[in-house]
Amino acid sequence: MNPILGVLFHWLGGLASGSFYVPYKGVKKWSWETYWLVGGFFSWIICPWFFATLLTNDVVGVLKSQSASTLGWTYFFGMLWGFGGLTFGLAMRYLGMSLGMGVALGYCAAFGALLPPILKVFMPDIPVAESIVQIASTTPGKITLVGVGVCIIGIWIAALAGATKEKEMSAEEKQKSVKEFDFKKGLLVATFSGIMSACFSFGLTAGEPIGKSSVAAGTDDLWSGLPSLIVVMLGGFTTNFVWCVLLNFKNKTGYQYLASHARPEHAGLTASGGDHGGGGGPAPKINKDDLRVPMIGNYLFSALAGTTWYFQFFFYSMGHVRMGGSDPEGFGFSSWTLHMASIIIFSTMWGWFFKEWKGSSKKAHILIAAGILTLILSTIIIGYGTYLKGEIGAGH
């Protein structure tokens, strides 16, 4: 266990997650469901298998050796997480990167970090190192729980900053940085996304036996979480694949995966932005070159976005191991909170870069800065609590 290294890995994962949506801004004349599924194929299928095969021993044998219960629950929680990941992209569309992530990840941090040790009080057999009662009975545990609390406060401050910004800015200013800004719709989507996204934490908990089998097969414990990512993310792929294909049929966008030219209604070139052009006047003349789709660029940007998204979990699994994972000497439950905090920090920085906060008041800027500083403080507190836990364990 090495909590300092664990915090560093979680920050790298947060940087990846907070940055993954940026390459999608380079995708042109594709509908959301098209580029989301292309990017997701790299996130959920290609990268998990590639890195697990590259860095672990006998990944196929390890997965085959698991019980149906372990694989089933890990996959099931992955499917539930898939709903969160699916709507997470919608939250970015309606709220922007900084506010969307702040609201969604606030719920995600609280549910993902605290529910497993709370459930252990009532379900002693679930694979979590300690219950919330056991954690709170020691000084390191109390410090770590304080860090989790500080993190949730920081997330609340960040969300409050976003709400303040929303009240102060005109509709025109909001849509300059976020074209489809819709606070009410975005808030509902982000809430659902945050709660369902917490199931990823449960999926990793259910997949702990996979990691132990991988270590037994000779894999270094640093990479032992990678085989379980294959199962969790396959569940996420299932959910997202079904939904995106349904949208392809509904919106008649399935042709986009292979077509070199977009239809006018999908390229945003009709007079009124609708499917049938303007009202009573003649439809504007559209140049065929305006409909040309940069296919290579779209696939590359989507692949980059998907791969970047995967790296958040790649580094998360490494950070979770270094924070103690399910080891009785560690506080693996704190990993989820660290992960959420780091994502908000980096996504907010991207929000500043893309001028999502331009036009908001000094109060909103002070609030978001305070939220970020609070989140950074929480990572220090959690890291220190986990460090003390390791020191006490080593003393025994």
ZADOVEX-853535 format. One record per residue (C-alpha): residue number from 1; z, x, y; residue in three letters. Coordinates in nm, 4 decimals, always signed. Each point is the difference from the previous one (the first is absolute). Example, Ala and Ser with C-alpha at 12.3 -4.5 7.8 and 13.67 -1.06 7.14 Angstrom:
<pts>
PT  padren         Z         X         Y  nuba
PT       1   +0.7800   +1.2300   -0.4500   ALA
PT       2   -0.0660   +0.1370   +0.3440   SER
</pts>
This chain:
<pts>
PT  padren         Z         X         Y  nuba
PT       1   +0.0000   +0.0000   +0.0000   MET
PT       2   -0.0948   +0.1291   +0.3455   ASN
PT       3   +0.0519   -0.2662   +0.2724   PRO
PT       4   -0.1442   +0.2149   +0.2800   ILE
PT       5   -0.3234   +0.0405   -0.1931   LEU
PT       6   +0.0226   -0.3688   -0.0923   GLY
PT       7   +0.0099   -0.1025   +0.3674   VAL
PT       8   -0.2986   +0.2276   +0.0701   LEU
PT       9   -0.2040   -0.1599   -0.2801   PHE
PT      10   +0.0876   -0.3472   +0.1277   HIS
PT      11   -0.1159   +0.1007   +0.3473   TRP
PT      12   -0.3301   +0.1207   -0.1438   LEU
PT      13   -0.0323   -0.3324   -0.1814   GLY
PT      14   +0.0768   -0.1823   +0.3230   GLY
PT      15   -0.2666   +0.2012   +0.1807   LEU
PT      16   -0.2535   -0.0990   -0.2665   ALA
PT      17   +0.0962   -0.3674   +0.0111   SER
PT      18   +0.0210   -0.0128   +0.3767   GLY
PT      19   -0.3461   +0.1548   +0.0248   SER
PT      20   -0.1930   -0.1694   -0.2815   PHE
PT      21   -0.1418   -0.2846   +0.2101   TYR
PT      22   -0.1526   +0.2384   +0.2562   VAL
PT      23   -0.3148   +0.0859   -0.2061   PRO
PT      24   -0.0768   -0.3718   -0.0384   TYR
PT      25   -0.0711   -0.0051   +0.3739   LYS
PT      26   -0.3097   +0.2053   -0.0804   GLY
PT      27   -0.1420   -0.2666   -0.2348   VAL
PT      28   -0.2879   -0.1929   +0.1594   LYS
PT      29   -0.1575   -0.3373   -0.0836   LYS
PT      30   +0.2102   -0.0609   -0.3119   TRP
PT      31   +0.2384   -0.2893   -0.0388   SER
PT      32   +0.3699   +0.0661   -0.0523   TRP
PT      33   -0.0025   -0.0988   -0.3670   GLU
PT      34   -0.2848   +0.2430   -0.0713   THR
PT      35   +0.1483   +0.3142   +0.1487   TYR
PT      36   +0.3504   -0.0923   -0.1202   TRP
PT      37   -0.1163   -0.0216   -0.3613   LEU
PT      38   -0.2088   +0.3201   +0.0190   VAL
PT      39   +0.2928   +0.1905   +0.1488   GLY
PT      40   +0.2401   -0.1637   -0.2425   GLY
PT      41   -0.2035   +0.1122   -0.2991   PHE
PT      42   +0.0819   +0.3569   +0.0996   PHE
PT      43   +0.3643   -0.0892   +0.0701   SER
PT      44   +0.0730   -0.1960   -0.3150   TRP
PT      45   -0.2284   +0.1415   -0.2681   ILE
PT      46   -0.1668   +0.3340   +0.0698   ILE
PT      47   +0.2811   +0.1953   +0.1692   CYS
PT      48   +0.2874   -0.1052   -0.2316   PRO
PT      49   -0.1936   +0.1044   -0.3106   TRP
PT      50   -0.1436   +0.3153   +0.1562   PHE
PT      51   +0.3291   +0.1459   +0.1217   PHE
PT      52   +0.2033   -0.1092   -0.3014   ALA
PT      53   -0.2559   +0.1588   -0.2325   THR
PT      54   -0.0126   +0.3140   +0.2128   LEU
PT      55   +0.3744   +0.0553   +0.0457   LEU
PT      56   +0.1728   -0.1513   -0.3060   THR
PT      57   -0.0153   +0.0593   -0.3744   ASN
PT      58   -0.1575   -0.2475   -0.2432   ASP
PT      59   -0.0040   -0.2924   +0.2419   VAL
PT      60   -0.1800   -0.2262   -0.2485   VAL
PT      61   +0.2492   +0.0811   -0.2766   GLY
PT      62   +0.2931   -0.0596   +0.2346   VAL
PT      63   -0.1292   -0.3442   +0.0958   LEU
PT      64   -0.0767   -0.0926   -0.3606   LYS
PT      65   +0.3558   +0.0877   -0.1017   SER
PT      66   +0.1552   -0.2536   +0.2368   GLN
PT      67   +0.1367   -0.3340   -0.1090   SER
PT      68   -0.1838   -0.3180   +0.0894   ALA
PT      69   +0.3000   -0.1000   +0.2131   SER
PT      70   -0.0115   +0.3175   +0.2105   THR
PT      71   -0.3747   -0.0217   +0.0573   LEU
PT      72   +0.0127   -0.3757   +0.0543   GLY
PT      73   +0.2731   +0.0021   +0.2657   TRP
PT      74   -0.1469   +0.3025   +0.1766   THR
PT      75   -0.3414   -0.1693   +0.0122   TYR
PT      76   +0.1519   -0.3357   +0.1034   PHE
PT      77   +0.1844   +0.1463   +0.2978   PHE
PT      78   -0.3206   +0.1837   +0.0870   GLY
PT      79   -0.1824   -0.3329   +0.0142   MET
PT      80   +0.2662   -0.1433   +0.2316   LEU
PT      81   -0.0229   +0.3117   +0.2134   TRP
PT      82   -0.3758   -0.0590   +0.0064   GLY
PT      83   +0.0571   -0.3206   +0.1958   PHE
PT      84   +0.1982   +0.2019   +0.2514   GLY
PT      85   -0.2652   +0.2695   +0.0241   GLY
PT      86   -0.2705   -0.2628   +0.0359   LEU
PT      87   +0.1709   -0.1783   +0.2876   THR
PT      88   +0.1088   +0.3340   +0.1482   PHE
PT      89   -0.3602   +0.0608   +0.0988   GLY
PT      90   -0.0107   -0.3448   +0.1606   LEU
PT      91   +0.3170   +0.0791   +0.1962   ALA
PT      92   -0.1793   +0.3035   +0.1470   MET
PT      93   -0.2910   -0.2252   +0.1008   ARG
PT      94   +0.2165   -0.2549   +0.1800   TYR
PT      95   +0.2780   +0.2155   +0.1482   LEU
PT      96   -0.1379   +0.3525   +0.0254   GLY
PT      97   +0.1290   +0.3118   -0.1729   MET
PT      98   +0.3325   +0.0439   +0.1797   SER
PT      99   +0.1281   -0.3590   +0.0157   LEU
PT     100   -0.1520   -0.1032   -0.3338   GLY
PT     101   +0.1635   +0.2850   -0.1864   MET
PT     102   +0.3282   -0.0420   +0.1871   GLY
PT     103   +0.0482   -0.3625   -0.1053   VAL
PT     104   -0.1354   +0.0324   -0.3540   ALA
PT     105   +0.1903   +0.3165   -0.0791   LEU
PT     106   +0.3243   -0.1354   +0.1415   GLY
PT     107   +0.0155   -0.2562   -0.2792   TYR
PT     108   -0.1396   +0.2505   -0.2480   CYS
PT     109   +0.2692   +0.2582   +0.0758   ALA
PT     110   +0.2893   -0.2437   -0.0339   ALA
PT     111   -0.1181   -0.1689   -0.3202   PHE
PT     112   -0.1368   +0.3112   -0.1701   GLY
PT     113   +0.3011   +0.2228   +0.0657   ALA
PT     114   +0.2968   -0.2304   -0.0468   LEU
PT     115   -0.1003   -0.2603   -0.2581   LEU
PT     116   -0.0097   +0.2314   -0.3083   PRO
PT     117   +0.3604   +0.1311   +0.0415   PRO
PT     118   +0.1181   -0.3514   +0.0924   ILE
PT     119   -0.1656   -0.1493   -0.3093   LEU
PT     120   +0.1672   +0.2626   -0.2190   LYS
PT     121   +0.3346   -0.1671   +0.0752   VAL
PT     122   -0.1239   -0.3103   -0.1840   PHE
PT     123   -0.2493   +0.1694   -0.2349   MET
PT     124   +0.1662   +0.3235   -0.1215   PRO
PT     125   -0.2915   +0.0926   -0.2273   ASP
PT     126   -0.2668   +0.0335   +0.2673   ILE
PT     127   -0.1065   +0.3670   +0.0384   PRO
PT     128   +0.1697   +0.0781   +0.3331   VAL
PT     129   +0.2408   +0.2935   +0.0237   ALA
PT     130   +0.2891   -0.1831   +0.1677   GLU
PT     131   +0.0931   -0.3441   +0.1246   SER
PT     132   +0.0668   -0.0665   +0.3666   ILE
PT     133   +0.3744   -0.0139   -0.0777   VAL
PT     134   -0.0052   +0.3443   -0.1616   GLN
PT     135   -0.2056   +0.1449   +0.2849   ILE
PT     136   +0.2389   -0.1378   +0.2633   ALA
PT     137   +0.3059   +0.1414   -0.1779   SER
PT     138   -0.0773   +0.3659   +0.0863   THR
PT     139   -0.0243   +0.1851   +0.3304   THR
PT     140   -0.3609   +0.1176   -0.0584   PRO
PT     141   -0.0913   -0.3540   -0.1012   GLY
PT     142   +0.1530   -0.1478   +0.3136   LYS
PT     143   -0.1856   +0.2518   +0.2177   ILE
PT     144   -0.3279   -0.0811   -0.1750   THR
PT     145   +0.0559   -0.3752   +0.0419   LEU
PT     146   +0.0729   +0.0570   +0.3697   VAL
PT     147   -0.3350   +0.1818   +0.0169   GLY
PT     148   -0.1733   -0.2980   -0.1608   VAL
PT     149   +0.1671   -0.2286   +0.2533   GLY
PT     150   -0.1078   +0.2224   +0.2900   VAL
PT     151   -0.3541   -0.0070   -0.1382   CYS
PT     152   -0.0074   -0.3794   -0.0060   ILE
PT     153   +0.1338   -0.0072   +0.3577   ILE
PT     154   -0.2779   +0.2415   +0.1010   GLY
PT     155   -0.2611   -0.2219   -0.1613   ILE
PT     156   +0.1449   -0.3032   +0.1800   TRP
PT     157   -0.0203   +0.1850   +0.3344   ILE
PT     158   -0.3626   +0.0947   -0.0730   ALA
PT     159   -0.0831   -0.3632   -0.0793   ALA
PT     160   +0.1806   -0.1128   +0.3183   LEU
PT     161   -0.2149   +0.2435   +0.1968   ALA
PT     162   -0.3086   -0.1569   -0.1532   GLY
PT     163   +0.1181   -0.3504   +0.0858   ALA
PT     164   +0.0702   +0.1106   +0.3576   THR
PT     165   -0.3464   +0.1476   +0.0252   LYS
PT     166   -0.1523   -0.3228   -0.1320   GLU
PT     167   +0.1747   -0.2098   +0.2662   LYS
PT     168   -0.1001   +0.2247   +0.2878   GLU
PT     169   -0.3668   +0.0670   -0.0703   MET
PT     170   -0.2845   -0.2369   +0.0777   SER
PT     171   -0.2268   -0.1247   -0.2782   ALA
PT     172   -0.2789   +0.2202   +0.1338   GLU
PT     173   +0.2185   +0.3132   -0.0074   GLU
PT     174   +0.1170   -0.0695   -0.3552   LYS
PT     175   -0.3498   -0.0457   -0.1312   GLN
PT     176   -0.1270   +0.3202   +0.1632   LYS
PT     177   +0.2018   +0.1984   -0.2552   SER
PT     178   +0.0316   -0.2622   -0.2774   VAL
PT     179   -0.3118   -0.2207   -0.0084   LYS
PT     180   +0.1503   -0.2752   -0.2181   GLU
PT     181   +0.3505   +0.0021   +0.1504   PHE
PT     182   +0.1983   -0.3086   -0.1044   ASP
PT     183   +0.3792   +0.0406   +0.0208   PHE
PT     184   +0.1037   -0.3171   -0.1862   LYS
PT     185   -0.2466   +0.0423   -0.2842   LYS
PT     186   +0.0688   +0.3721   -0.0138   GLY
PT     187   +0.3782   -0.0520   -0.0114   LEU
PT     188   -0.0277   -0.2356   -0.2985   LEU
PT     189   -0.2371   +0.2340   -0.1826   VAL
PT     190   +0.2122   +0.3084   +0.0754   ALA
PT     191   +0.3171   -0.1752   -0.1215   THR
PT     192   -0.1603   -0.0975   -0.3306   PHE
PT     193   -0.1542   +0.3452   -0.0318   SER
PT     194   +0.3286   +0.1790   +0.0573   GLY
PT     195   +0.1919   -0.2003   -0.2579   ILE
PT     196   -0.2692   +0.0300   -0.2673   MET
PT     197   -0.0620   +0.3691   +0.0715   SER
PT     198   +0.3606   +0.0723   -0.0950   ALA
PT     199   -0.1026   -0.0747   -0.3594   CYS
PT     200   -0.1570   +0.3460   -0.0122   PHE
PT     201   +0.3520   +0.1406   +0.0000   SER
PT     202   +0.0885   -0.2291   -0.2914   PHE
PT     203   -0.3146   +0.1070   -0.1840   GLY
PT     204   +0.0990   +0.3651   +0.0233   LEU
PT     205   +0.3485   -0.0891   -0.1208   THR
PT     206   -0.1440   -0.1859   -0.2994   ALA
PT     207   -0.2270   +0.3004   -0.0668   GLY
PT     208   +0.2831   +0.2564   -0.0184   GLU
PT     209   -0.0405   +0.0312   -0.3821   PRO
PT     210   -0.3618   +0.1082   +0.0567   ILE
PT     211   +0.1169   +0.2873   +0.2191   GLY
PT     212   +0.2588   +0.1080   -0.2567   LYS
PT     213   -0.2640   -0.0006   -0.2732   SER
PT     214   -0.2258   +0.2097   +0.2198   SER
PT     215   +0.2754   +0.2597   +0.0479   VAL
PT     216   +0.0585   -0.0005   -0.3762   ALA
PT     217   -0.3709   +0.0744   -0.0416   ALA
PT     218   +0.0412   +0.3154   +0.2069   GLY
PT     219   -0.0781   -0.1262   +0.3514   THR
PT     220   +0.1942   +0.1536   +0.2879   ASP
PT     221   +0.2424   -0.2613   +0.1319   ASP
PT     222   -0.1599   +0.0255   +0.3476   LEU
PT     223   -0.3151   -0.1702   -0.1356   TRP
PT     224   +0.1729   -0.2282   -0.2497   SER
PT     225   -0.0473   -0.3120   +0.2121   GLY
PT     226   -0.3797   +0.0210   +0.0027   LEU
PT     227   -0.0681   -0.1687   -0.3384   PRO
PT     228   +0.2025   -0.3066   +0.1011   SER
PT     229   -0.2133   -0.0288   +0.3149   LEU
PT     230   -0.2994   -0.0680   -0.2260   ILE
PT     231   +0.1662   -0.3146   -0.1350   VAL
PT     232   +0.1497   -0.1241   +0.3281   VAL
PT     233   -0.3227   +0.0463   +0.1900   MET
PT     234   -0.2071   -0.1601   -0.2744   LEU
PT     235   +0.2068   -0.3115   +0.0662   GLY
PT     236   -0.0756   +0.0331   +0.3705   GLY
PT     237   -0.3687   +0.0446   -0.0747   PHE
PT     238   -0.0057   -0.3228   -0.2013   THR
PT     239   +0.1324   -0.2091   +0.2883   THR
PT     240   -0.2187   +0.1578   +0.2664   ASN
PT     241   -0.3146   -0.0017   -0.2147   PHE
PT     242   +0.0273   -0.3729   -0.0737   VAL
PT     243   +0.0648   -0.0901   +0.3636   TRP
PT     244   -0.2732   +0.2201   +0.1473   CYS
PT     245   -0.2605   -0.1234   -0.2469   VAL
PT     246   +0.0957   -0.3595   +0.0807   LEU
PT     247   -0.0500   +0.0766   +0.3690   LEU
PT     248   -0.3334   +0.1656   -0.0780   ASN
PT     249   -0.1143   -0.3264   -0.1577   PHE
PT     250   +0.1508   -0.2222   +0.2686   LYS
PT     251   -0.1382   +0.1997   +0.2917   ASN
PT     252   -0.3223   +0.0989   -0.1792   LYS
PT     253   +0.0708   +0.3686   +0.0586   THR
PT     254   -0.0453   +0.1306   -0.3536   GLY
PT     255   -0.3415   +0.1400   +0.0905   TYR
PT     256   +0.1619   +0.2518   +0.2344   GLN
PT     257   +0.0924   +0.2474   -0.2747   TYR
PT     258   -0.3684   +0.0902   -0.0486   LEU
PT     259   -0.1913   -0.1349   +0.2998   ALA
PT     260   -0.1355   +0.2381   +0.2625   SER
PT     261   -0.0117   -0.2782   +0.2609   HIS
PT     262   +0.2606   -0.2602   +0.0927   ALA
PT     263   -0.0638   -0.3649   +0.0733   ARG
PT     264   +0.0294   -0.0810   +0.3728   PRO
PT     265   +0.3115   -0.2138   -0.0467   GLU
PT     266   +0.1745   +0.2896   -0.1762   HIS
PT     267   -0.1102   +0.2578   +0.2557   ALA
PT     268   +0.1406   -0.1980   +0.2928   GLY
PT     269   -0.3434   -0.0445   +0.1565   LEU
PT     270   -0.0390   -0.3800   +0.0148   THR
PT     271   +0.0166   -0.1516   +0.3456   ALA
PT     272   +0.3349   -0.1723   -0.0456   SER
PT     273   +0.1399   +0.2191   -0.2741   GLY
PT     274   -0.0395   -0.2874   -0.2471   GLY
PT     275   -0.2279   -0.0502   -0.2970   ASP
PT     276   -0.2715   -0.1917   +0.1867   HIS
PT     277   -0.0453   +0.1751   +0.3312   GLY
PT     278   +0.0449   -0.1590   +0.3438   GLY
PT     279   +0.0172   -0.3634   +0.0949   GLY
PT     280   -0.3259   -0.1576   +0.1152   GLY
PT     281   -0.1876   +0.3060   +0.1256   GLY
PT     282   -0.2324   +0.2193   -0.2025   PRO
PT     283   +0.1585   +0.2571   -0.2248   ALA
PT     284   -0.0050   +0.3510   +0.1474   PRO
PT     285   -0.2511   +0.2453   -0.1370   LYS
PT     286   +0.1697   +0.2440   -0.2340   ILE
PT     287   -0.1390   +0.3446   -0.0647   ASN
PT     288   +0.0001   +0.0929   -0.3680   LYS
PT     289   +0.1507   +0.3375   +0.0836   ASP
PT     290   +0.3036   -0.1816   +0.1403   ASP
PT     291   +0.0638   -0.1359   -0.3482   LEU
PT     292   -0.0208   +0.3357   -0.1752   ARG
PT     293   +0.3177   +0.0817   -0.1927   VAL
PT     294   +0.1205   +0.3648   -0.0108   PRO
PT     295   +0.0529   -0.0197   -0.3765   MET
PT     296   +0.0988   +0.3616   -0.0609   ILE
PT     297   +0.2387   -0.0009   +0.2936   GLY
PT     298   +0.1569   -0.3309   -0.1044   ASN
PT     299   +0.0643   +0.1217   -0.3531   TYR
PT     300   +0.1357   +0.3331   +0.1217   LEU
PT     301   +0.2327   -0.1578   +0.2567   PHE
PT     302   +0.1209   -0.2588   -0.2528   SER
PT     303   +0.0537   +0.2682   -0.2651   ALA
PT     304   +0.1933   +0.2108   +0.2506   LEU
PT     305   +0.2164   -0.2967   +0.0971   ALA
PT     306   +0.0691   -0.0892   -0.3623   GLY
PT     307   +0.0800   +0.3565   -0.1005   THR
PT     308   +0.2303   +0.0404   +0.3003   THR
PT     309   +0.1804   -0.3191   -0.0970   TRP
PT     310   +0.0522   +0.1319   -0.3532   TYR
PT     311   +0.1589   +0.3178   +0.1350   PHE
PT     312   +0.2894   -0.1976   +0.1416   GLN
PT     313   +0.1015   -0.0823   -0.3583   PHE
PT     314   -0.0875   +0.3467   -0.1252   PHE
PT     315   +0.2493   +0.1513   +0.2431   PHE
PT     316   +0.2405   -0.2904   -0.0451   TYR
PT     317   +0.0306   +0.0688   -0.3724   SER
PT     318   +0.0692   +0.3669   +0.0739   MET
PT     319   +0.2555   -0.0858   +0.2687   GLY
PT     320   +0.1686   -0.2527   -0.2281   HIS
PT     321   +0.0493   +0.2682   -0.2655   VAL
PT     322   +0.1454   +0.2426   +0.2549   ARG
PT     323   +0.2360   -0.2695   +0.1353   MET
PT     324   +0.1391   -0.0430   -0.3507   GLY
PT     325   -0.2130   -0.2865   -0.1333   GLY
PT     326   +0.2013   -0.1849   -0.2629   SER
PT     327   +0.2216   +0.3061   -0.0514   ASP
PT     328   +0.3702   -0.0956   +0.0197   PRO
PT     329   +0.0451   +0.2996   +0.2317   GLU
PT     330   -0.2522   -0.1321   +0.2511   GLY
PT     331   -0.0673   -0.2921   +0.2336   PHE
PT     332   -0.3554   -0.0854   -0.0931   GLY
PT     333   +0.0353   -0.3457   +0.1559   PHE
PT     334   -0.0071   +0.1637   +0.3453   SER
PT     335   -0.3541   +0.1276   -0.0633   SER
PT     336   -0.1534   -0.3348   +0.0863   TRP
PT     337   +0.1742   -0.0153   +0.3364   THR
PT     338   -0.1047   +0.3557   +0.0855   LEU
PT     339   -0.3566   -0.0872   -0.0954   HIS
PT     340   -0.0055   -0.3115   +0.2208   MET
PT     341   +0.1558   +0.1821   +0.2956   ALA
PT     342   -0.2532   +0.2830   -0.0136   SER
PT     343   -0.2910   -0.2457   -0.0212   ILE
PT     344   +0.1142   -0.1814   +0.3135   ILE
PT     345   +0.0444   +0.3285   +0.1857   ILE
PT     346   -0.3531   +0.1194   -0.0703   PHE
PT     347   -0.1701   -0.3394   +0.0308   SER
PT     348   +0.1600   -0.0454   +0.3421   THR
PT     349   -0.1367   +0.3382   +0.1043   MET
PT     350   -0.3467   -0.1178   -0.1026   TRP
PT     351   +0.0634   -0.3184   +0.1987   GLY
PT     352   +0.0621   +0.2126   +0.3074   TRP
PT     353   -0.3118   +0.2044   -0.0709   PHE
PT     354   -0.2178   -0.3140   -0.0188   PHE
PT     355   +0.1638   -0.1345   +0.3177   LYS
PT     356   +0.1492   -0.3037   -0.1721   GLU
PT     357   +0.2952   +0.0237   +0.2421   TRP
PT     358   -0.2130   +0.0340   +0.3132   LYS
PT     359   +0.0874   -0.2727   +0.2482   GLY
PT     360   +0.3515   -0.0558   -0.1333   SER
PT     361   +0.3075   +0.0524   +0.2171   SER
PT     362   +0.2373   +0.2929   +0.0286   LYS
PT     363   +0.2532   -0.2098   -0.1925   LYS
PT     364   -0.2346   -0.0288   -0.2992   ALA
PT     365   -0.0687   +0.3737   +0.0053   HIS
PT     366   +0.3726   +0.0784   +0.0159   ILE
PT     367   +0.0679   -0.2358   -0.2915   LEU
PT     368   -0.2661   +0.1489   -0.2248   ILE
PT     369   +0.1150   +0.3535   +0.0859   ALA
PT     370   +0.3591   -0.1020   -0.0789   ALA
PT     371   -0.1137   -0.1530   -0.3278   GLY
PT     372   -0.1804   +0.3180   -0.1025   ILE
PT     373   +0.2987   +0.2209   +0.0898   LEU
PT     374   +0.2309   -0.2321   -0.1955   THR
PT     375   -0.2267   +0.0238   -0.3038   LEU
PT     376   -0.0042   +0.3794   +0.0225   ILE
PT     377   +0.3822   -0.0038   +0.0202   LEU
PT     378   +0.0141   -0.2209   -0.3100   SER
PT     379   -0.2024   +0.2496   -0.2034   THR
PT     380   +0.2450   +0.2756   +0.0998   ILE
PT     381   +0.3019   -0.2101   -0.0989   ILE
PT     382   -0.1496   -0.1040   -0.3337   ILE
PT     383   -0.1041   +0.3559   -0.0766   GLY
PT     384   +0.3507   +0.1253   +0.0789   TYR
PT     385   +0.1644   -0.2653   -0.2185   GLY
PT     386   -0.2256   +0.0883   -0.2906   THR
PT     387   +0.0668   +0.3699   +0.0590   TYR
PT     388   +0.3782   -0.0590   -0.0188   LEU
PT     389   -0.0488   -0.1946   -0.3229   LYS
PT     390   -0.1830   +0.2964   -0.1511   GLY
PT     391   +0.2633   +0.2453   +0.1195   GLU
PT     392   +0.2809   -0.2052   -0.1538   ILE
PT     393   -0.1980   -0.0301   -0.3242   GLY
PT     394   -0.0602   +0.3748   -0.0054   ALA
PT     395   +0.3711   +0.0598   +0.0574   GLY
PT     396   +0.0780   -0.1809   -0.3223   HIS
</pts>
